[in-house]
Amino acid sequence: MPKSNNFDLIRLAAALQVALMHAVYLFGVTGRQWPLELITELFPGVPVFFFISGLLISHSFERNPSLRDFARNRGLRIYPALVVCFAVSVASVWASGYLGSVDSTVSAWVKWTLAQLSIAQFYNPAFMRHYGMGILNASTWTISIELQFYALIPVLYGVLRLRRLPPGRCNAVLLPLLLVFVLVNVLWQHALDHSRPLFAYLGLSCLPWLYMFLAGVLAQRNFDLLHRLLGGRFILLAGVYCALALFAARVLHWRFDNSLNPVVFAALAVATFAAAFTAPSLADRLLRRNDLSYGVYLYHAPVINLLLYTGAATALSGLALTMAATFALAAASWWFIERPALSLRRHPVYSHQPAAAVPRPA
């Protein structure tokens, strides 16, 4: 896979989409006040993250199948920034004065902290349910899903022996598996009773979302073919996707959120792949390998909660303050937490040194 690509830029766009849509909804910025909502809602960020994760994580594991290195590298990507964000978020709740108005026990704090810093980021203690939107960081449930994906990759490659299979046989294995989990997603959305706990528990597992991740794995295994077909064609494919998405949204009334219809998701995945390899040096020129996407994704919800609880801003001012504070926190997270942590990875496939400073082979 070419080292020059736009994945950092695409992830930043996906994180911004999530942050913008949350702020638009929670601050009541709707209708003619926010016409860009009509466009941003057509490109849900979470499915894009899951597709890119499947593509890049499978590529990384194939390049270096050492379980120790894989676990170390994935942990360094997720946990340092997550731990600091949790501490900063709790500090913001304390500064708001909310904690003085609720009863909480030491055991509840220990349970919450262990959940947030392990694999159960979706857990929300009862004493936080009257703060802001009712959960301190509603976006981190996807981190639990990502961690499940990471745990599945070695199992997937070990059981199916994907590294040893030629492309044709690999597709014959992956495609039926992907379709099984498309069916799981459809059943979860349309056949289960949404009021039952089973629906919530299943949604917090990776099972309804696994087909999105597997689509990324499938794309990575067919990279050369897709690169020839889709590389450089983002404008055309984005136009096709927008036409399909508008038809699905306005005529078929399909939802455009995390539970994206699999047909639309397939078109979005194609457009995402094309975007990564159309003008592939664009991300390096704009971002200089500064990856703010994780910080934007982590910090926007705590910022929104603080503004909601304190009443410091509403509508457009709330949106503007959210984005400004989120970018500032994301930049600090990248420079002082994430980038130093990523420098400790072993045998990384991709370096976040500026492109000009990346050593080139003789």
VEXDREN-2710 file (C-alpha; in Angstrom, 1 decimal):
% VEXDREN-2710
k/r/px/py/pz
1/MET/0.0/0.0/0.0
2/PRO/1.5/3.4/-0.9
3/LYS/2.7/5.4/2.1
4/SER/1.3/8.6/0.5
5/ASN/-2.4/8.6/1.0
6/ASN/-5.2/10.7/2.4
7/PHE/-6.3/8.5/5.3
8/ASP/-5.4/11.1/8.0
9/LEU/-7.4/13.7/6.2
10/ILE/-10.4/11.4/5.7
11/ARG/-10.4/10.4/9.4
12/LEU/-10.3/14.1/10.3
13/ALA/-13.3/14.8/8.1
14/ALA/-15.1/11.8/9.6
15/ALA/-14.4/13.0/13.2
16/LEU/-15.5/16.5/12.2
17/GLN/-18.8/15.1/10.8
18/VAL/-19.5/13.4/14.1
19/ALA/-18.6/16.5/16.2
20/LEU/-20.6/18.8/13.9
21/MET/-23.7/16.6/13.9
22/HIS/-23.7/16.2/17.7
23/ALA/-23.3/19.9/18.2
24/VAL/-25.9/20.8/15.6
25/TYR/-28.4/18.5/17.2
26/LEU/-27.7/19.3/20.9
27/PHE/-27.5/23.1/20.5
28/GLY/-30.6/23.1/18.3
29/VAL/-28.8/24.5/15.2
30/THR/-31.3/23.3/12.5
31/GLY/-33.1/24.3/9.4
32/ARG/-32.0/27.4/7.5
33/GLN/-29.6/28.3/10.3
34/TRP/-27.5/25.3/9.3
35/PRO/-28.0/24.4/5.6
36/LEU/-24.6/22.5/5.6
37/GLU/-26.3/19.9/7.8
38/LEU/-28.0/18.5/4.6
39/ILE/-24.6/17.6/3.2
40/THR/-22.8/16.5/6.4
41/GLU/-25.5/14.1/7.4
42/LEU/-25.0/12.1/4.2
43/PHE/-21.4/11.2/5.2
44/PRO/-21.7/9.5/8.6
45/GLY/-18.3/9.3/10.2
46/VAL/-18.5/6.2/12.3
47/PRO/-19.0/3.8/9.3
48/VAL/-16.0/5.5/7.6
49/PHE/-13.9/4.9/10.7
50/PHE/-14.9/1.2/10.8
51/PHE/-14.1/0.7/7.1
52/ILE/-10.7/2.4/7.3
53/SER/-9.9/0.5/10.5
54/GLY/-10.5/-2.8/8.7
55/LEU/-8.3/-1.8/5.8
56/LEU/-5.4/-0.4/7.8
57/ILE/-5.3/-2.7/10.7
58/SER/-5.4/-5.8/8.5
59/HIS/-2.6/-4.3/6.4
60/SER/-0.5/-3.6/9.6
61/PHE/-1.0/-7.1/10.9
62/GLU/0.0/-8.7/7.6
63/ARG/3.1/-6.6/7.5
64/ASN/4.0/-7.6/11.1
65/PRO/2.0/-10.5/12.6
66/SER/3.8/-10.4/15.9
67/LEU/1.1/-10.4/18.5
68/ARG/3.3/-8.5/21.0
69/ASP/4.0/-5.7/18.5
70/PHE/0.4/-5.6/17.4
71/ALA/-1.0/-5.3/20.9
72/ARG/1.7/-2.7/21.8
73/ASN/1.1/-0.6/18.8
74/ARG/-2.7/-0.7/19.1
75/GLY/-2.5/0.1/22.8
76/LEU/-0.2/3.1/22.2
77/ARG/-2.7/4.4/19.7
78/ILE/-5.8/4.1/21.9
79/TYR/-5.0/4.4/25.6
80/PRO/-2.6/7.3/26.3
81/ALA/-4.9/9.9/24.7
82/LEU/-8.0/8.1/26.1
83/VAL/-6.6/8.2/29.7
84/VAL/-5.8/11.8/29.5
85/CYS/-9.1/12.7/27.9
86/PHE/-11.0/10.9/30.7
87/ALA/-9.0/12.8/33.3
88/VAL/-9.6/16.2/31.6
89/SER/-13.3/15.4/31.1
90/VAL/-13.7/14.5/34.8
91/ALA/-11.9/17.7/35.7
92/SER/-14.3/19.7/33.6
93/VAL/-17.3/18.1/35.4
94/TRP/-15.7/19.0/38.8
95/ALA/-15.1/22.6/37.6
96/SER/-18.7/22.9/36.5
97/GLY/-19.9/22.3/40.1
98/TYR/-22.0/19.3/39.0
99/LEU/-20.3/16.7/41.3
100/GLY/-21.3/18.7/44.4
101/SER/-25.0/18.2/43.5
102/VAL/-25.0/14.4/43.2
103/ASP/-24.4/11.5/45.5
104/SER/-21.7/9.1/44.3
105/THR/-19.8/6.3/46.0
106/VAL/-16.2/5.3/45.8
107/SER/-17.2/1.9/44.3
108/ALA/-19.2/3.7/41.5
109/TRP/-16.2/5.8/40.7
110/VAL/-13.9/2.8/40.6
111/LYS/-16.3/0.8/38.4
112/TRP/-16.6/3.8/36.0
113/THR/-12.9/4.4/35.9
114/LEU/-12.0/0.8/35.2
115/ALA/-14.7/0.6/32.5
116/GLN/-13.4/3.8/30.8
117/LEU/-9.8/2.7/30.9
118/SER/-10.2/-0.9/29.8
119/ILE/-12.7/-2.2/27.2
120/ALA/-16.1/-1.0/28.4
121/GLN/-16.1/2.7/27.4
122/PHE/-19.9/2.5/26.8
123/TYR/-20.5/2.2/30.6
124/ASN/-22.2/5.3/32.1
125/PRO/-22.7/5.5/35.9
126/ALA/-26.1/6.6/37.3
127/PHE/-24.7/9.7/38.9
128/MET/-23.6/11.2/35.6
129/ARG/-27.1/10.9/33.9
130/HIS/-28.1/14.5/34.6
131/TYR/-25.0/16.2/33.3
132/GLY/-25.2/17.7/29.8
133/MET/-26.5/15.1/27.4
134/GLY/-26.6/12.5/30.1
135/ILE/-23.3/10.7/29.4
136/LEU/-19.9/12.3/29.8
137/ASN/-18.5/11.1/26.5
138/ALA/-21.1/9.5/24.3
139/SER/-18.7/8.9/21.4
140/THR/-16.3/6.5/23.2
141/TRP/-18.6/3.5/22.8
142/THR/-17.0/3.0/19.4
143/ILE/-13.6/2.6/21.1
144/SER/-14.9/-0.5/22.7
145/ILE/-16.0/-1.7/19.3
146/GLU/-12.5/-0.9/17.8
147/LEU/-10.8/-2.9/20.6
148/GLN/-13.0/-5.9/19.8
149/PHE/-12.0/-5.5/16.1
150/TYR/-8.3/-5.5/17.2
151/ALA/-8.8/-8.7/19.2
152/LEU/-10.6/-10.4/16.3
153/ILE/-7.9/-9.7/13.7
154/PRO/-5.4/-12.3/14.9
155/VAL/-8.2/-14.8/15.3
156/LEU/-9.5/-14.1/11.9
157/TYR/-6.1/-14.5/10.3
158/GLY/-5.3/-17.5/12.4
159/VAL/-8.5/-19.4/11.8
160/LEU/-9.0/-18.5/8.1
161/ARG/-5.2/-18.4/7.2
162/LEU/-5.8/-15.3/5.2
163/ARG/-2.1/-14.4/4.7
164/ARG/-1.5/-17.7/2.9
165/LEU/-4.6/-17.5/0.6
166/PRO/-4.4/-16.2/-3.0
167/PRO/-6.8/-13.4/-3.8
168/GLY/-9.5/-15.6/-5.4
169/ARG/-9.7/-18.0/-2.5
170/CYS/-9.4/-15.2/0.1
171/ASN/-12.4/-13.5/-1.5
172/ALA/-14.3/-16.8/-1.5
173/VAL/-13.8/-16.9/2.3
174/LEU/-14.3/-13.3/3.2
175/LEU/-17.3/-12.5/1.1
176/PRO/-19.7/-15.1/2.6
177/LEU/-18.5/-14.1/6.1
178/LEU/-19.1/-10.4/5.3
179/LEU/-22.6/-11.2/4.0
180/VAL/-23.4/-13.2/7.2
181/PHE/-22.7/-10.1/9.3
182/VAL/-24.6/-7.9/6.9
183/LEU/-27.5/-10.1/7.8
184/VAL/-26.7/-9.7/11.5
185/ASN/-26.8/-5.9/11.0
186/VAL/-30.1/-6.0/9.2
187/LEU/-31.7/-8.3/11.8
188/TRP/-30.4/-6.1/14.6
189/GLN/-31.9/-3.0/13.0
190/HIS/-35.2/-4.4/11.8
191/ALA/-36.1/-7.7/13.4
192/LEU/-35.2/-7.2/17.1
193/ASP/-37.4/-5.4/19.6
194/HIS/-35.5/-2.2/20.3
195/SER/-37.0/-1.9/23.8
196/ARG/-35.4/-5.2/25.0
197/PRO/-32.0/-5.2/26.7
198/LEU/-30.8/-7.7/24.0
199/PHE/-30.9/-5.0/21.4
200/ALA/-28.7/-2.7/23.4
201/TYR/-26.2/-5.4/24.4
202/LEU/-25.9/-6.6/20.8
203/GLY/-25.3/-3.0/19.6
204/LEU/-22.5/-2.6/22.1
205/SER/-20.8/-5.7/20.7
206/CYS/-18.9/-5.6/17.4
207/LEU/-21.4/-8.0/15.7
208/PRO/-23.7/-5.5/14.0
209/TRP/-20.7/-3.4/12.8
210/LEU/-18.4/-6.3/11.9
211/TYR/-19.3/-6.3/8.2
212/MET/-18.0/-2.7/7.9
213/PHE/-14.7/-3.7/9.3
214/LEU/-14.6/-6.8/7.1
215/ALA/-15.3/-4.7/4.1
216/GLY/-12.1/-2.8/4.9
217/VAL/-10.2/-6.1/5.2
218/LEU/-11.7/-7.3/1.9
219/ALA/-10.6/-4.0/0.2
220/GLN/-7.1/-4.4/1.6
221/ARG/-6.8/-7.9/0.3
222/ASN/-7.9/-6.7/-3.2
223/PHE/-5.9/-3.5/-2.9
224/ASP/-4.1/-3.6/-6.3
225/LEU/-7.3/-4.1/-8.2
226/LEU/-9.2/-1.4/-6.3
227/HIS/-6.4/1.0/-6.6
228/ARG/-6.4/0.6/-10.4
229/LEU/-10.1/1.0/-10.6
230/LEU/-10.8/3.7/-8.1
231/GLY/-7.6/5.7/-7.6
232/GLY/-7.9/9.2/-8.9
233/ARG/-11.6/9.0/-9.4
234/PHE/-12.9/10.5/-6.2
235/ILE/-14.8/13.4/-7.8
236/LEU/-16.8/11.1/-10.0
237/LEU/-17.5/8.5/-7.3
238/ALA/-18.4/11.1/-4.7
239/GLY/-21.0/12.5/-7.2
240/VAL/-22.4/9.0/-7.7
241/TYR/-22.5/8.5/-3.9
242/CYS/-24.3/11.8/-3.3
243/ALA/-26.9/11.1/-5.9
244/LEU/-27.6/7.6/-4.4
245/ALA/-27.5/9.0/-0.8
246/LEU/-30.0/11.8/-1.6
247/PHE/-32.3/9.4/-3.3
248/ALA/-32.1/7.0/-0.3
249/ALA/-32.6/9.8/2.2
250/ARG/-35.4/11.8/0.4
251/VAL/-37.3/9.1/-1.4
252/LEU/-36.7/5.9/0.5
253/HIS/-36.4/7.7/3.9
254/TRP/-33.4/5.6/4.9
255/ARG/-31.5/6.6/8.0
256/PHE/-28.1/8.3/7.7
257/ASP/-26.4/7.6/11.0
258/ASN/-24.2/4.8/12.4
259/SER/-26.8/2.2/11.3
260/LEU/-26.2/3.0/7.7
261/ASN/-28.0/0.8/5.2
262/PRO/-25.5/-1.8/3.8
263/VAL/-26.1/-0.7/0.2
264/VAL/-25.3/2.9/1.0
265/PHE/-22.4/1.8/3.1
266/ALA/-20.9/-0.1/0.1
267/ALA/-21.1/3.1/-2.0
268/LEU/-19.6/5.1/0.9
269/ALA/-16.7/2.6/1.2
270/VAL/-16.0/2.9/-2.5
271/ALA/-15.9/6.7/-2.3
272/THR/-13.7/6.6/0.8
273/PHE/-11.2/4.3/-0.9
274/ALA/-11.1/6.6/-3.9
275/ALA/-10.6/9.6/-1.7
276/ALA/-7.6/8.0/-0.1
277/PHE/-5.8/7.7/-3.4
278/THR/-7.0/10.7/-5.4
279/ALA/-4.3/13.4/-5.1
280/PRO/-2.7/11.2/-2.5
281/SER/-0.2/13.8/-1.3
282/LEU/-3.0/16.2/-0.3
283/ALA/-3.1/15.1/3.3
284/ASP/0.6/15.5/3.7
285/ARG/0.5/19.0/2.2
286/LEU/-2.4/20.1/4.4
287/LEU/-1.8/18.3/7.7
288/ARG/2.0/17.5/7.5
289/ARG/1.2/14.2/9.2
290/ASN/-0.4/15.8/12.2
291/ASP/-3.4/13.5/12.9
292/LEU/-6.0/15.4/14.9
293/SER/-8.8/13.1/14.2
294/TYR/-8.7/11.0/17.4
295/GLY/-8.5/14.2/19.5
296/VAL/-11.5/15.8/17.8
297/TYR/-13.4/12.6/18.2
298/LEU/-12.5/12.2/21.9
299/TYR/-13.0/15.8/23.1
300/HIS/-16.0/17.2/21.3
301/ALA/-18.6/15.5/23.5
302/PRO/-17.1/16.6/26.9
303/VAL/-16.9/20.2/25.5
304/ILE/-20.5/20.0/24.5
305/ASN/-21.5/18.7/27.9
306/LEU/-19.7/21.5/29.7
307/LEU/-21.4/24.1/27.6
308/LEU/-24.8/22.5/27.9
309/TYR/-24.6/22.2/31.7
310/THR/-23.3/25.6/32.4
311/GLY/-25.5/27.3/29.8
312/ALA/-22.4/29.2/28.5
313/ALA/-23.5/29.1/24.9
314/THR/-26.5/28.2/22.7
315/ALA/-27.2/27.6/19.0
316/LEU/-24.5/28.9/16.7
317/SER/-22.4/30.3/19.5
318/GLY/-22.4/26.8/21.1
319/LEU/-21.4/25.2/17.8
320/ALA/-18.6/27.7/17.3
321/LEU/-17.2/27.4/20.9
322/THR/-17.5/23.6/20.6
323/MET/-15.4/23.4/17.5
324/ALA/-12.8/26.0/18.7
325/ALA/-12.3/24.3/22.0
326/THR/-12.3/20.8/20.5
327/PHE/-9.6/21.8/18.0
328/ALA/-7.4/23.3/20.7
329/LEU/-7.7/20.2/22.9
330/ALA/-7.2/17.9/19.9
331/ALA/-4.0/19.8/18.9
332/ALA/-2.7/19.6/22.5
333/SER/-3.6/15.9/22.6
334/TRP/-1.7/15.2/19.4
335/TRP/1.5/17.1/20.2
336/PHE/1.9/16.2/23.9
337/ILE/0.2/12.8/24.2
338/GLU/-0.5/10.9/20.9
339/ARG/2.6/11.8/18.8
340/PRO/5.1/10.9/21.6
341/ALA/3.2/7.7/22.3
342/LEU/3.2/6.7/18.6
343/SER/6.9/7.2/18.5
344/LEU/7.2/4.2/20.8
345/ARG/5.6/1.8/18.4
346/ARG/7.6/-1.2/17.1
347/HIS/7.9/-1.7/13.3
348/PRO/5.1/0.7/12.4
349/VAL/3.8/0.6/8.8
350/TYR/3.2/4.3/8.7
351/SER/5.3/7.1/10.3
352/HIS/3.8/10.4/11.5
353/GLN/7.1/12.2/11.0
354/PRO/6.7/15.0/8.4
355/ALA/6.9/13.5/5.0
356/ALA/10.2/15.3/4.2
357/ALA/11.8/13.8/7.3
358/VAL/10.8/10.2/6.6
359/PRO/13.9/8.2/5.8
360/ARG/13.9/6.9/2.3
361/PRO/15.6/3.7/1.2
362/ALA/18.8/4.1/-0.8
END
